[in-house]
Amino acid sequence: MNQNSERTYVRPIGTILVAMLFLLPIFIVLISSVKESSEILGDPAGIPTNPTMQNFANALNPEKSDLLAGLQRSVLVTIVSALLTCLLSAGLAYTLARSRTKSAKVFTWILLAGFMVPGQVLLVPLVEVLRRLHLLGNYTGLILANIAFFLPFGVFVFTRFIRGISRELDEAAAIDGASKSRTFWVIIFPLLRPATARVLIFLGVWIWNDFLAPLIILGPLTGQTVITGLFYYVSARQVSDYGTIFAYMIVASLPILVFFLALQKQFISGLTAGATKG
């Protein structure tokens, strides 16, 4: 009886300790964003004695930082890249999942093998291709690079969900005279909302937080996204105003946090569906 009661308390206590471990860096960032640099260096984890919002004012000031412009660029690149990758991967996954040919299976395995290759390995040849196509240094090249990087992941997720949808829906639509494309976009794709939310959230986080591809494809001084802009703000300008840096980090994290909360319900249902489909 005592052993059972002890086990009952061990799990919640362990969960709380792990949660505190993960929340500690977030707590430090939040309190540091309203502290002066001297106070941050003196007591990084201490509660601010004189909270100030000047750090956020400095971070949002176009004359002192590129935060607002970087946010606009990141929003543009993330939305366009994630939507195009999601739509293309969904259509390709439907074609591969419904095909019974050996070539479709081979192409699926090749695509999944590409998903296993780190993006850093593919970046050098991809940059050479973009250079020859005169797409290096602009947003079109970066968006195409993102699609190339993350298309296999989208196909992998959508294929799993589509195979769980009965083929009878396709056959009924074909009897009614619907084409394959109309069948997919009108009947099948609306059923993929959990998978779509999962793909969009993962792609949104990955593309938003990506540092290497924007740095190399766009260049260090032209059109920085919010992440590469933070790197340039800290290193190139040799900024020692740590409070402003923490404020910059918080503002840069807000859009992707709002995006996740907006799709949270569908994302959780997608995880549940993935767990129940053996």
N, C-alpha and C positions, 0 to 999 in steps of 0.2 A: 504493500500500500504506500509506504514511504517512497519506494523506488519509483512507482508510477507518478507520484506527486512531484518528485524531483525532475523526472523526465518532462512533465508538463511545463515546468518553469524554465527548463534549459532552452527549449526551442525559441520562445518569445524573447528571452534575454539575449540569446545569440543573434536573433534577427535584429534586435535593437542596436547591438554593438556593431554589426556589419553596416546597418543603415547610417549610424553615426560616423563610421569610417568613410563612407562615400559622401556624406553631407558636409564633412569638415572642410574640404577644399572650397565648396560652394559658399559655406559660411564665411570663410576668410575673404573670398572675393567680394562678397556683399558688404561686409563691414569695412573692407579696405577701400571700397569705392567712395566712401563718405569720410575718409580720413586724409589728413595731410601726409606728405611723404615722410616727414620726420617721425610722425607718430607710427606709421607703418613699419619703418625700420627699427623703431624702438620696441614696439610690442605688436607683432604681426597679427596675433590672434586675440588681442585685447579689444574690449568694447570701446568705440570711439568716444572720447571725452567731449569734443566739440564737433559734432557732425556738420558736414558742409556739402552742398550740392554744386559747388564750383567745379568739381571734377567733371561732372556731367556737362556743365556749361562749356568747359574747355573741349571736351570730346566732341560735342555737337557744333562747335564753332568752325565754320568752313575755313577760316583764316589760320586755324591752329592744327586742324586734322582733316583727313579725307574721309571721315567716317560716313557722313551722309551720302556722299557720292559713291563710296564703296558699297553701302547698303543697297543703293539703287542698282548698281551693276550686279551684285550678288543675287538680288531678287530676280532680275531679268534672266541671268544665266541659269539659275536654279529652276525657275518655273518652266522656261522653254525646254531645257535639257530633260527635266523629269517628265514633263507631259509627252514630249516626242518619244522618249525612250519607253514610256509606259504604253503608249498607243502602238508603237512598232512591235514591241515585244509581245503584246497581247495578240495582235494579228498573226505574228509569226508562230507563236505558241499554239494558236488554234489550228493553223495549217499543219504543223508537225504532229500535234496530238491526234488529229483526225485522220492523218495519212497512215496507210498500212504498208507503204512501200519500204524497201530496205534503205533506199537513198535517204528517206526522211529520218530513219533511225540513225544512220551514219552522220547525217548533218547535225542531228541533235547532240550526239556524243562529241562531235567536233566543237560545237558551240559551248557545251558544258566544259570541255577541256580548256577552252579559252578563258572561261570563268576562273579556272584554277591558276592561271598565270598572273603574277602580280602586275599591277598597272605600271609600276616603275620600269619593268622590263620592256614593256611595249611602248613606253613614252619616247624613247630615242628614235625608233623607226617611224613612229607616228608623226613626230615633229618633222622628220625629213619629208614625209608624204605631204604634210600641210605646207611646208615650204615650197615644194614643187607646184602645188596647186594655188600658191599665193594666198593662203589662208592663215599664215602664221602672223600673229600680232593683232588679230581681230576676234570678235566674239563668235562669229560663225565657226571659225576653226576650233575654238574652245568647246562650243556646243556639240559639234560633230565628234570631237574627241570624247566628250562625256557619253555620248550615245554609244560609241564604239566600246568604251570601257564597261558600261553597265547593262548593255543589251542582253548578254548571256544570263545575268542574274534575273532580269525580268522574265525572260523566256522560261527559266527554271521554275520560278514561282507560279506563273500562269499555267504552265503545262500541267503541274500537279493538280491545280484546281479544275482545269478543263476536263481532265481525264475522269474526274468525279462527277461530271455532268452527263446524263444519259444521252446516247446518240439518237434516241427516239425523238428528241426535240428537233434535231437536224432533219430527220426523215419526215417528220410532220410538216416542217417548214418547206421542204423540197416538194412534197405533195401539193402544197398550196401555191407552188410556183415561185417561191423565194429563192434568190441566188445565194451562193455561199457567203458572199460579203454581207448581204442584207441579213442573212440568218445570224451571222456572228454579231454585227453591231446592234441589231434590234432585239435579238432573243438571248444570245449567249453572254455578250459583254455586260448587260445589266446584272446578270447573276454573279459577276466577278467582282462586285464591289468590295468585299473583304480583301481579296487578293490585290485589287487596285490600290486600296488604302495602304496595305503593307508595302507594296512596291514604291508608292509615292513617298511614304515616310522614310524608308531606307535610302532611296535615291536623293531625297531632299536633304537629309542629314549628311550623306557622303559628299554630295556636290557642294553644299554650303561650306562644309569644313575642309574641303580640298585645298591644299596649299601648293603642292608641287606642280600640278598641271597648269593652273592659272599663272604661276610665276614664270614657267618656261614658255608657255604658248603666248601669253599676252606680253610678257616682258616685265622686268621689275619696276619700270618707271612709267608705264603707259596703261591706263585702265585697270588699276588694281581692284580686285574684289575686296571684300571686307577683311578677309583673313590675310591676304598678302599685303593689304594696306596697313594692317596692324604691325606686321613684320617690318615694313618700310618705315612706319612711324617710330618704332622703337629703335631700330638699328641705324638706319641711314641718318636720321636726325639726332641720334644719340640722346633721346629723351630720358630724363631721370625723374620725371613727375609720375611716380608710381600710382598715385591716386587716380590720375587721368587715365592711365593705362588700364586699371581695373574697371573704371567706368566705361571705357571703350569696349572692354570684353563683355560687360553685361548688356550693353545696347546691341552689340553684334550678335548676342545669343537670343535676344527676344523674338525676332521674326520666326526663326526655326522652332522655338518653343511654342509660339502661338499656332504655327502650322501643325505641330504634333498634337496639341490639344484639340484642334478642330477635327482631326481625323482619328482621335483616340478610340472612339466607340467602334468604328469600323475596323481599326487595327486589332483591337482585342478580340472581336468576333472572328477576324481572320486567323489569329493564333489558335483560337478554340477550334475552328473548322479544320485547320491543319493538324491539330492533335487528334481529332476524332476520325480522320480519314486514314485508315491504315494503309 
